[in-house]
Amino acid sequence: MEQARAQREPVTSYIYEELVFNEPTEAMFDILTSNGSVSLPTKATSKGRGEFVIETEALELDRLGEGLRIVQEQVRSVREKLAQREKDVAEMRKALEKM
């Protein structure tokens, strides 16, 4: 937001509202399911508006997948370091017991 203000760009704000029905009545269930499913459009109508479309959803999923891969790699690396340190501690304890 500060960057947009500094560059005098418009700031876009989105409001997302969600209605959650824990257990809708039969009449409400029929109304909600009678119109079919609402789906996202496949492509944005104009660039830069940040619309919720399948294309941006796919990009977000790719970004999240890459983040998950990086975290898993870091966890593997830390586990390897931990195993090595535990091995070093065990060797040091053996050395101390021999003294």
N, C-alpha and C positions, 0 to 999 in steps of 0.2 A: 504494500500500500504506500509506504514511504517512497519507494522507487517510482511508482506511478505519479505521486504528487510532485516529486522532483522533476520528472520528465513531462509534467502537465498532461498526462494521459488520463482518460476517464477510468474510474474505478467501477468494476462490475460487481454487483452484489446479487447473490442467489438466495432464495428462500425455498426450503424444501419442507413440505408438509406431508405427514403420513398419518392416515387413520388406521388404527389397529382395532379389530373386532375380535375379542377373545373367543366368543361363541355367538355368532350372529344368529338371529332368529331365522326360521325357514324362509319367511318372506324376504328378509334382507339378503339372505344367501342367494335366493333366486334373482333378485335385482342385480346383485354384484356379479353373478356369473352369466347372466343372460346376454350381455353385450359382447361376449368374447374377451379375449385377452388384449391388454394394451401393450404394444411393443414399441421399442425405441426405433426411430428412423435410422436407416443405414448410414447416411452421410449428412454432415452438417450443411445447413443452407447457406451460411456465410462464414468466412474464415474469421477467427479471432473472437467469436462470441462465447466460446466455451460451452456449446450446447451439449446436452447429454444424448449421445448417439452411440450406435454399436461400434463405430470406428474408434471413438475415444475410449470406449469401454475396453476394447481389445488392446489398445495402447497401454491403458492402465494395468490390465492383467499382465501384459508383457513386462512392464516396469516392476510390478509386484513379484513376478516370478524371478526376475533378475535379482531383486533384493533378497528374496528367500534363498537363492543359490549362494549369494555372497555370505549371508548369515550362516548357512550350513557349512560353508568352507571355513569360516572363522571358528565355528564351534569345533570342527574336526582338527584344526590347527591347535587350538587351545587344549583339546583332549590329548593330542600327541605330546605337547609340552608338559602337561600334567603327568602323563605316564612316564616321561623321561625323568622328571623331577622326583617322582616317587621311587623310581629305580635308583636314582642318585642317593636319595635319603636312605634307602635300604642298604646300599653299599657302604655308606658312611657309618651306619649303625653296626654293620658287621665289623668294620675296621675298628670302631671304638670298643666293641666287645672283645676283640683280640688283644687289646692293649692291656 
